[in-house]
Amino acid sequence: MEMQKILDRLGEAFPLREAAATPGPTYIQTHKMIKPGQSRFFPACLYAGYTSELPPALEEGSSANLICIQDGEVPPGLLKSEGLNLYLAQRGTNQFDILNRIADIMIDEATVTYAMRRILDALYTGVGIQGLVDVACEVFENPLFINDQAYKIIAMSHTTTFQNQSLEAEKALGYVHLENIESMRRDGVIANKGRKEGAVYFSRRSDKNECWLFSDVRLHGITIASIAIVDANRPFRELDYELLERFTKIVAVELEKNDFYKDNRGMMYNYLLSDLLSGKLQDRRTIEQRANILRWKMYRWFLVMVVGEGRSDYSESRLQSVADNLRRSIPDCHWTIHQRNLVVFLSRPEKRLLTQGEEALLEQFFADNGLFAGVSEPFEELADAARHYRQAIRAADVGAFLGRDTLLYRYGEMMPYYAAQLLLKRNQLRDFCPEEVRVLQAYDERNGSRLVRTLERYLLHVDDPVTAAKELCIHRNTLLYRLGKIRELTGCDLNNGELRLKIQLYLKLAEWQGRQGG
């Protein structure tokens, strides 16, 4: 540890006066008490004692690093010795207080060194920004957040259960909660425009029993993100300030080399897509201006796709790998990570935004990597991106649950099942069963027939009995016979649109519940 750093820290508690100093830095490995009359000293050791214990001079060719309490005059011959670093403390200072303080400083330095080794190991192994945050949370022993300048959370501790519900909500929200933004404004954290590069700032929250450390991440002198640590697990240590200052530089390195930001033309691309998905950006003219600045070539039609998978270790580095491969299949797409989801934007002149070839490539890539995607309906206004993002999320959730053959789940096709999911959360299936279906179910149970299944297929292809028959693996005449039997048993008119709607609603609900094993 550099001696000057120890002296600076000691000076906070014990005023020191320089009596002799050698040029250049001196590095200290340990510390000891001065023995009376000692004339040879270990050059990497910092000694503490009294001026009355000092020798008349150092042995020729030796050096010494000394902190002495001034209980007498310093020997004049000693001050002429080369290689001497001597600092004097006021009379009455306790020698053991100085030694204990030096010990604490050096223990802190060793802790910082070990912690930084862990963080650097994480950086070199390429675990991504979330991996760095996970390691840093263990090092600081407190939860840590990184957000960009639009308050989008880039990475955060997900292992802590926060008593502060606004912090807990941020796990799902993906943004700094408005309540916390207002608190930072009120406490002057955001308003501090004169922050020094690399500086760490302490803040005590005025409305909650929380203390925070803040640091700005800068690239080429421009602030691109902020790091915040909350004392949820233990009070801050003195070394946390230095550790956060160093960690901030590591985060800057990771963000600069991160392919996610490079491929999306920097942080501003991420801001635009995130603002669209959160619904913050609604003005058409503003959207066009920001898109033009980024040279985003937009056409009439847009589509939002959310990529998901069944694995629990869906890390940021894996997200980036998925995004890279998507760009190979669909070169003109753009993406962001929103609420921990990989969200893909596509714009094309035709309403069918994905060609058959692109769909085939995506299906193969998803199948090979255990992925799937929810796909929104096509839309014409980017201001509607938030609504269509929700469509894609719902399509992905429902489609993954159903486990269909395709891995591209379109909202238009998944919408009936999403409705079934909502309805059956608070209602029982039998409450939706039309009398006509009850009659057919009872008949099928008594006779081992498949009239309900026949009715389901026919209603899906009501004007195409040939296709319905093929799906049932029966002859068209057999289908017509069964339809006649259905009319005979129920007296229903299958040309009645209201009746068909009730029957199909029930059948979709039944299919959904069947998937749940209910």
C-alpha positions in Angstrom: 0.0 0.0 0.0 1.3 3.4 -0.9 2.6 5.2 2.2 1.0 8.6 1.3 -2.4 6.9 1.2 -1.9 5.7 4.8 -0.7 9.2 5.9 -3.8 10.8 4.3 -6.1 8.4 6.2 -4.1 8.8 9.4 -4.2 12.6 9.1 -8.0 12.5 9.4 -7.6 11.4 13.1 -4.0 12.4 13.9 -2.5 15.7 12.6 0.9 14.9 11.2 3.9 17.1 10.3 6.4 16.1 7.7 10.0 16.2 9.1 11.8 14.3 6.3 10.6 12.7 3.1 12.2 10.9 0.2 11.1 11.7 -3.4 8.8 9.3 -5.2 6.2 6.8 -3.8 7.0 4.4 -1.0 5.1 1.2 -0.6 4.3 -0.4 2.8 3.6 -4.1 3.5 3.4 -4.1 7.3 3.7 -2.0 10.5 5.5 -2.3 13.8 6.5 -0.5 17.0 9.9 1.2 17.2 12.3 -0.4 19.6 14.4 2.1 21.6 17.7 2.7 19.9 16.8 0.7 16.8 19.0 1.8 13.9 18.1 -0.7 11.1 14.5 -0.8 9.7 12.7 -3.0 7.2 12.1 -0.7 4.2 8.6 -1.9 3.5 7.4 -1.5 7.1 5.9 1.6 8.7 7.1 2.0 12.3 5.3 4.0 15.0 6.9 5.2 18.3 8.3 8.2 20.1 11.1 10.7 19.1 12.9 9.8 22.3 13.3 6.2 20.9 15.0 7.3 17.6 18.6 6.5 16.9 21.2 9.3 16.2 21.3 8.2 12.6 20.4 5.4 10.2 22.9 2.8 9.3 24.6 3.6 6.0 22.6 2.5 3.0 19.4 1.8 5.0 16.0 3.5 4.9 13.2 4.0 7.3 9.5 5.0 7.3 8.6 6.4 10.7 5.7 8.1 12.5 6.8 9.4 15.9 5.0 11.1 18.7 7.0 14.2 19.6 8.1 13.8 23.2 11.5 15.4 22.5 13.8 16.7 19.8 14.6 14.6 16.7 18.3 13.8 16.6 19.9 16.2 14.1 22.0 13.5 12.5 19.0 11.4 11.8 17.4 14.1 9.7 20.5 14.1 7.5 20.1 10.4 6.7 19.2 9.5 3.2 16.1 7.2 2.7 14.3 8.7 5.7 10.5 9.3 5.8 9.6 10.8 9.1 6.3 12.3 10.2 5.6 13.7 13.6 2.4 13.5 15.7 1.5 15.9 18.5 2.7 15.3 22.1 0.1 13.3 24.1 -1.0 11.2 21.1 -1.4 7.5 22.1 1.1 5.2 20.3 -1.4 2.3 20.3 -4.1 4.4 18.8 -1.8 5.2 15.8 -0.8 1.5 15.4 -4.4 0.4 15.6 -5.4 3.0 13.0 -2.6 1.8 10.7 -3.8 -1.8 11.1 -7.4 -0.8 10.2 -6.2 1.1 7.2 -4.1 -1.8 5.9 -6.9 -4.4 6.6 -9.3 -2.2 4.6 -6.8 -2.0 1.8 -6.4 -5.8 1.8 -10.2 -6.1 1.7 -10.5 -3.7 -1.2 -7.7 -5.6 -3.0 -9.4 -9.0 -2.6 -12.8 -7.5 -3.5 -11.4 -5.9 -6.7 -9.7 -9.2 -7.6 -13.2 -10.9 -7.5 -14.8 -8.1 -9.6 -12.0 -8.2 -12.1 -12.2 -12.0 -12.4 -15.9 -11.5 -13.2 -15.0 -8.9 -15.8 -12.4 -11.1 -17.5 -14.7 -14.2 -17.5 -17.3 -12.2 -19.5 -20.4 -12.7 -17.2 -21.8 -9.4 -18.4 -23.1 -6.4 -16.4 -25.6 -8.4 -14.4 -22.8 -10.9 -13.4 -20.6 -8.0 -12.3 -23.5 -6.7 -10.2 -24.1 -10.1 -8.6 -20.4 -10.3 -7.5 -20.4 -6.6 -6.4 -23.5 -7.2 -4.2 -21.6 -10.0 -2.4 -18.5 -7.7 -2.0 -20.4 -4.7 -0.7 -22.8 -7.0 1.3 -25.6 -4.6 0.3 -28.0 -4.4 -2.7 -26.7 -2.5 -5.8 -28.5 -0.9 -8.7 -27.2 0.4 -12.1 -29.5 2.6 -14.1 -29.1 4.6 -17.3 -29.9 8.3 -17.6 -33.5 7.6 -18.5 -33.8 5.7 -15.2 -34.0 2.3 -16.9 -32.5 -0.3 -14.7 -29.6 -2.0 -16.5 -28.8 -4.4 -13.7 -29.7 -4.8 -10.0 -29.6 -7.2 -7.1 -32.5 -9.6 -7.4 -31.6 -11.7 -4.4 -32.7 -9.2 -1.8 -36.3 -8.9 -0.6 -36.7 -5.2 0.1 -38.8 -3.8 2.9 -39.2 -0.7 0.8 -41.9 -1.8 -1.6 -40.9 0.7 -4.2 -37.5 -1.0 -4.5 -39.2 -4.4 -4.5 -41.4 -3.2 -7.4 -38.4 -2.2 -9.4 -37.5 -5.9 -10.0 -40.5 -6.3 -12.3 -40.8 -2.7 -13.4 -37.4 -2.5 -15.0 -37.2 1.3 -14.2 -36.4 3.3 -11.1 -39.7 3.8 -9.3 -41.2 7.3 -9.6 -41.4 7.5 -5.8 -37.6 6.9 -5.6 -36.9 9.5 -8.4 -38.9 12.1 -6.5 -37.0 11.2 -3.3 -33.7 11.7 -5.1 -34.9 15.1 -6.4 -36.1 16.1 -3.0 -32.8 15.1 -1.3 -30.7 16.9 -4.0 -29.1 13.7 -5.5 -30.4 14.4 -9.0 -29.9 18.2 -8.8 -26.2 17.9 -8.1 -24.8 19.0 -11.4 -21.3 19.7 -10.2 -20.3 16.1 -9.4 -16.6 15.3 -9.9 -15.7 12.4 -12.2 -15.2 9.3 -10.1 -16.6 10.8 -6.9 -18.8 8.9 -4.6 -21.7 10.7 -2.9 -23.5 9.8 0.3 -27.2 10.6 0.8 -29.6 9.9 3.7 -33.2 9.5 2.5 -35.4 12.0 4.2 -38.6 9.9 4.0 -37.3 6.5 4.9 -34.7 4.9 7.1 -32.2 4.4 4.3 -28.7 5.6 3.4 -27.3 5.5 -0.1 -24.0 5.8 -1.9 -24.1 7.1 -5.5 -21.5 7.2 -8.3 -21.8 8.3 -11.9 -20.4 6.0 -14.7 -18.8 8.1 -17.4 -17.4 7.3 -20.9 -15.2 10.0 -22.5 -16.4 12.5 -19.9 -20.1 11.9 -20.5 -22.3 10.4 -17.8 -24.1 7.3 -19.2 -25.3 5.5 -16.1 -25.5 5.7 -12.3 -24.6 3.2 -9.6 -26.5 3.2 -6.3 -26.0 1.1 -3.1 -28.5 1.0 -0.3 -27.6 0.0 3.3 -30.3 -2.7 3.4 -28.1 -5.3 5.1 -25.4 -3.4 7.0 -24.1 0.2 7.5 -21.6 1.5 5.0 -17.9 1.0 5.8 -15.2 3.6 5.1 -13.7 1.3 2.5 -17.0 1.2 0.5 -16.3 4.6 -0.9 -13.0 3.6 -2.4 -14.4 0.3 -3.5 -17.4 1.9 -5.3 -15.0 4.4 -6.9 -13.0 1.5 -8.4 -16.1 -0.5 -9.3 -17.5 2.4 -11.2 -14.5 2.3 -13.5 -15.0 -1.4 -14.1 -18.6 -0.8 -15.0 -17.5 1.8 -17.5 -15.2 -0.7 -19.1 -18.0 -3.3 -19.3 -20.5 -0.9 -20.8 -18.0 0.3 -23.4 -17.2 -3.2 -24.6 -20.8 -4.4 -24.3 -22.0 -5.5 -27.7 -25.6 -4.8 -26.7 -24.9 -1.0 -26.6 -22.6 -1.0 -29.7 -25.1 -2.9 -31.9 -27.9 -0.6 -30.8 -25.8 2.5 -31.7 -25.1 3.4 -28.1 -27.2 4.4 -25.1 -29.5 6.7 -27.1 -30.9 3.8 -29.1 -31.7 2.0 -25.9 -33.4 5.1 -24.6 -35.7 5.4 -27.6 -36.8 1.8 -27.6 -37.2 1.7 -23.8 -39.2 4.9 -23.9 -41.5 3.4 -26.6 -42.0 0.2 -24.6 -42.8 2.0 -21.3 -45.3 4.3 -23.0 -43.3 7.4 -22.0 -43.0 8.5 -25.6 -46.3 9.3 -27.3 -45.7 12.4 -29.5 -45.4 11.3 -33.1 -43.2 14.2 -34.1 -40.8 13.6 -31.3 -40.6 9.9 -32.1 -39.8 10.7 -35.8 -37.1 13.2 -34.8 -35.3 10.8 -32.4 -35.5 8.0 -35.0 -34.1 10.3 -37.7 -31.2 11.2 -35.4 -30.4 7.5 -35.0 -31.0 6.9 -38.8 -33.6 4.3 -38.0 -35.2 3.6 -41.4 -38.9 3.2 -40.6 -41.6 1.9 -42.9 -45.4 1.8 -42.7 -45.7 -1.3 -40.5 -44.1 -2.3 -37.2 -44.0 -5.4 -35.1 -42.8 -6.2 -31.6 -41.4 -9.6 -30.7 -40.5 -10.8 -27.2 -38.0 -13.7 -27.0 -38.2 -16.1 -24.1 -37.0 -19.5 -23.0 -37.6 -22.1 -20.3 -34.1 -21.8 -18.8 -33.6 -20.1 -15.4 -30.1 -18.8 -16.3 -31.3 -16.4 -19.0 -28.2 -14.2 -18.5 -27.4 -10.9 -20.2 -24.5 -12.5 -22.1 -26.9 -15.2 -23.4 -29.4 -12.4 -24.3 -26.7 -10.8 -26.4 -25.8 -14.0 -28.1 -29.5 -14.5 -29.0 -29.7 -11.0 -30.3 -26.6 -11.4 -32.4 -28.1 -14.5 -34.1 -31.4 -12.8 -34.6 -29.6 -10.0 -36.5 -28.1 -12.6 -38.8 -31.7 -13.9 -39.6 -33.3 -10.5 -39.7 -30.5 -7.9 -40.3 -32.8 -4.8 -40.2 -34.3 -5.5 -36.7 -33.4 -3.6 -33.6 -33.7 -4.7 -30.0 -33.4 -3.7 -26.4 -33.8 -5.4 -23.0 -36.9 -4.3 -21.2 -38.1 -5.7 -17.9 -35.5 -8.4 -18.3 -37.0 -9.4 -21.7 -35.3 -9.4 -25.0 -37.6 -7.2 -27.2 -37.2 -7.0 -30.9 -38.5 -4.2 -33.2 -39.1 -4.7 -36.9 -40.4 -2.2 -39.5 -41.3 -3.2 -43.1 -43.4 -1.7 -46.0 -45.7 -4.8 -46.1 -48.2 -5.8 -43.4 -46.7 -9.3 -43.4 -43.5 -8.2 -41.8 -41.8 -11.6 -41.6 -41.3 -13.5 -44.8 -41.8 -17.3 -44.9 -38.0 -17.7 -45.2 -37.4 -15.6 -42.1 -40.0 -17.4 -40.1 -38.4 -20.7 -41.1 -35.0 -19.5 -40.0 -36.4 -18.2 -36.7 -38.3 -21.5 -36.0 -35.1 -23.5 -36.6 -32.9 -21.2 -34.4 -35.5 -21.2 -31.6 -35.8 -25.0 -31.8 -32.0 -25.5 -31.7 -31.6 -23.2 -28.6 -34.7 -23.9 -26.6 -36.3 -20.5 -27.3 -39.7 -19.2 -28.3 -41.2 -15.8 -29.1 -44.4 -13.9 -28.6 -45.3 -11.8 -31.6 -47.6 -8.7 -31.6 -50.2 -7.8 -34.1 -48.8 -5.5 -36.9 -49.2 -1.8 -36.1 -48.7 1.5 -37.9 -47.9 4.0 -35.1 -44.7 3.6 -32.9 -46.6 5.4 -30.2 -48.6 2.2 -29.8 -45.4 0.1 -29.1 -46.2 -0.3 -25.4 -49.6 -1.8 -26.1 -48.2 -4.2 -28.7 -45.3 -5.1 -26.3 -47.9 -6.3 -23.9 -49.5 -8.3 -26.7 -46.2 -10.0 -27.4 -45.6 -10.7 -23.7 -49.1 -12.3 -23.4 -48.6 -14.3 -26.5 -45.3 -15.6 -25.3 -46.7 -16.6 -21.9 -49.8 -18.3 -23.3 -48.0 -20.0 -26.2 -45.2 -21.4 -24.0 -47.9 -22.9 -21.7 -49.8 -24.4 -24.6 -46.7 -25.9 -26.1 -47.8 -25.7 -29.7 -45.7 -27.1 -32.7 -44.7 -23.6 -33.7 -42.3 -21.5 -31.6 -43.6 -18.2 -32.9 -46.7 -17.4 -30.9 -48.8 -14.7 -32.6 -51.1 -12.6 -30.4 -54.0 -12.9 -32.8 -53.9 -16.7 -32.4 -53.2 -16.7 -28.7 -55.8 -14.1 -27.7 -58.6 -16.6 -27.2 -56.4 -18.6 -24.8 -55.3 -15.4 -23.0 -59.0 -14.7 -22.5 -59.5 -18.2 -21.2 -56.7 -17.8 -18.8 -58.3 -14.6 -17.3 -61.8 -16.1 -17.2 -60.9 -19.3 -15.5 -58.9 -17.5 -12.7 -62.2 -16.5 -11.1 -64.8 -18.8 -12.7 -65.4 -22.5 -13.1 -65.5 -24.1 -16.6 -69.0 -25.6 -16.1 -70.4 -22.1 -15.7 -69.7 -21.5 -19.5 -70.9 -24.8 -20.8 -73.9 -24.4 -23.2 -76.8 -26.9 -22.9 -76.1 -28.2 -26.4 -72.6 -29.2 -25.5 -73.8 -30.9 -22.3 -76.1 -33.0 -24.3 -73.3 -34.0 -26.7 -70.9 -34.8 -23.8 -73.4 -37.1 -22.2 -74.0 -38.8 -25.6 -70.3 -39.3 -26.2 -69.8 -40.8 -22.7 -72.6 -43.3 -23.2 -71.7 -44.3 -26.7 -67.9 -43.7 -27.0 -68.6 -41.3 -29.9 -66.7 -38.1 -30.7 -69.5 -35.6 -31.5 -68.0 -32.8 -29.3 -64.6 -33.2 -31.1 -66.4 -33.2 -34.5 -68.3 -30.0 -33.6 -65.1 -28.3 -32.5 -63.3 -29.0 -35.8 -66.3 -28.1 -37.9 -66.7 -24.7 -36.2 -63.1 -24.0 -36.9 -63.7 -24.7 -40.6 -67.4 -23.9 -40.9 -67.4 -23.2 -44.6 -64.8 -25.9 -45.4 -66.2 -29.3 -44.4 -63.5 -31.1 -46.5 -60.7 -29.6 -44.3 -62.6 -30.3 -41.1 -63.0 -34.0 -42.3 -59.3 -34.3 -43.0 -58.4 -33.0 -39.6 -60.7 -35.6 -38.1 -59.3 -38.3 -40.4 -62.8 -39.2 -41.6 -64.7 -39.0 -44.9 -66.7 -35.9 -45.8 -69.9 -37.9 -45.7 -69.1 -39.2 -42.2 -68.7 -35.6 -41.1 -72.1 -34.6 -42.6 -73.7 -37.6 -40.9 -72.3 -36.6 -37.5 -73.5 -33.0 -38.0 -76.9 -34.3 -38.7 -76.8 -36.4 -35.5 -75.7 -33.2 -33.6 -78.7 -31.3 -34.9 -81.0 -34.2 -34.1 -79.8 -34.5 -30.5 -79.6 -30.8 -29.7 -81.9 -29.1 -32.1 -79.3 -26.4 -32.6 -78.9 -24.2 -35.6 -75.2 -24.1 -36.4 -75.8 -21.1 -38.7 -76.6 -19.0 -35.6 -73.5 -16.9 -34.9 -74.3 -16.3 -31.2 -74.6 -20.0 -30.6 -71.3 -20.7 -32.4 -69.6 -18.1 -30.3 -70.8 -19.6 -27.0 -69.8 -23.1 -28.0 -66.4 -22.0 -29.3 -65.7 -20.0 -26.1 -66.5 -23.0 -24.0 -64.3 -25.3 -26.1 -61.4 -22.8 -25.8 -61.8 -22.7 -22.1 -61.9 -26.5 -21.9 -58.8 -26.8 -24.0 -57.0 -24.3 -21.7 -58.1 -26.1 -18.5 -57.1 -29.4 -20.0 -53.6 -28.0 -20.5 -53.5 -27.2 -16.8 -54.6 -30.7 -15.9 -57.8 -29.4 -14.4 
